[in-house]
Amino acid sequence: MSLIEELARIEKDARGALLGAADEAALEDWRVAFLGRRRGRLTDALAALPTLDIAERRTVGAESNRIKNELEAALEQRRAEIRERTHKSGDQPIDVTLPGRPLPAGRLHPITQTLNEILEAFRQMGFQVAEGPEIEWDYYNFEMLRIPKYHPARDMWDTLWMDYERDGERPMLLRTHTSPNQIRIMEQTEPPIRVVVPGRCYRYEATDATHEWMMTQVEGLAVDEGISLAEFKGTLYEFARRLFGKDRKVRFRCDYFPFVEPGADVSVDCFLCDGKGCRVCGDGWIEIMGAGMVHREILENMGYDADRYTGFAFGMGVERVALNRHNVEDIRLFYQNDLRFLRQF
């Protein structure tokens, strides 16, 4: 039998066997049997090619290339037919030897990361963590914090009131700070008290590089016998060292808050300008919290002996802390949902 006749027989056998291949595994076996480089019948038949004269070698070579190209095309067509039939039947094969497809790894939002670190810093100093409602009563948000109706101090908070009326008034609101939890905790607890309360707060105000209409706040309260300004400053200094590092500067400056006396704002030096002043800080400092000694009147309203017990309170914006820790220039970036920004943390 001549080599040309052998190639014709291989082609006939290959086409017949290809029609009987019903899945991907059978197609692969067919490819190896007829077109494989080592054990394929076409390759084995061409092993005798060097023994032919030049003219016959050209004829056989051209015929073998034609057969190979047509069989490869027939293989791809058969594979497409099998895949289409499998797809229509809904019985898709599963290759259990393939590696699993990796799922995208999630992570905590940078504000949540910062909040957890703040809470852990206070836990290590003996504070417990509590929570309170975001929809609050005027009674807790203002009145019991020495901010009665029509008091000018209410202008400090641009309040979002709920569309709910009772006795001709609207007493329900989105809390403007987490300070109402001072009252809720003291209503149910006797001293000593050391607690921090995280949560979101809402204010109807314009946004800029350091202000947002919604913020995450941590309220802190400590009430016990003999608490003085020394414990107040020492606790907040220690917190600043743990969050920002021992070399960051901390400033206490007198400020007014109706529920503390004396009151102070606590600031750290700006991370961008090293205290020279820029669009983020203005004067070289970024305020991170308001604080002070709990007002005597609030203690008395809670039934505490104000001659025996004293305390301090503070409230900080977590976004402000995150600005400083991560060198972010605009607070609004945290809530724009840009994954390119969020994946950096």
Secondary structure as GFF3:
##gff-version 3
##sequence-region A 1 345
A	DSSP	alpha_helix	3	20	.	.	.	ID=ss1
A	DSSP	alpha_helix	24	35	.	.	.	ID=ss2
A	DSSP	alpha_helix	41	45	.	.	.	ID=ss3
A	DSSP	three_ten_helix	46	51	.	.	.	ID=ss4
A	DSSP	alpha_helix	54	89	.	.	.	ID=ss5
A	DSSP	alpha_helix	110	123	.	.	.	ID=ss6
A	DSSP	beta_strand	128	129	.	.	.	ID=ss7
A	DSSP	beta_strand	135	137	.	.	.	ID=ss8
A	DSSP	alpha_helix	138	141	.	.	.	ID=ss9
A	DSSP	three_ten_helix	143	145	.	.	.	ID=ss10
A	DSSP	three_ten_helix	152	156	.	.	.	ID=ss11
A	DSSP	beta_strand	160	161	.	.	.	ID=ss12
A	DSSP	beta_strand	172	174	.	.	.	ID=ss13
A	DSSP	alpha_helix	180	188	.	.	.	ID=ss14
A	DSSP	beta_strand	193	202	.	.	.	ID=ss15
A	DSSP	beta_strand	214	225	.	.	.	ID=ss16
A	DSSP	alpha_helix	229	244	.	.	.	ID=ss17
A	DSSP	beta_strand	250	255	.	.	.	ID=ss18
A	DSSP	beta_strand	260	269	.	.	.	ID=ss19
A	DSSP	beta_strand	285	294	.	.	.	ID=ss20
A	DSSP	alpha_helix	296	301	.	.	.	ID=ss21
A	DSSP	beta_strand	309	317	.	.	.	ID=ss22
A	DSSP	alpha_helix	318	326	.	.	.	ID=ss23
A	DSSP	three_ten_helix	331	335	.	.	.	ID=ss24
A	DSSP	alpha_helix	339	342	.	.	.	ID=ss25
###
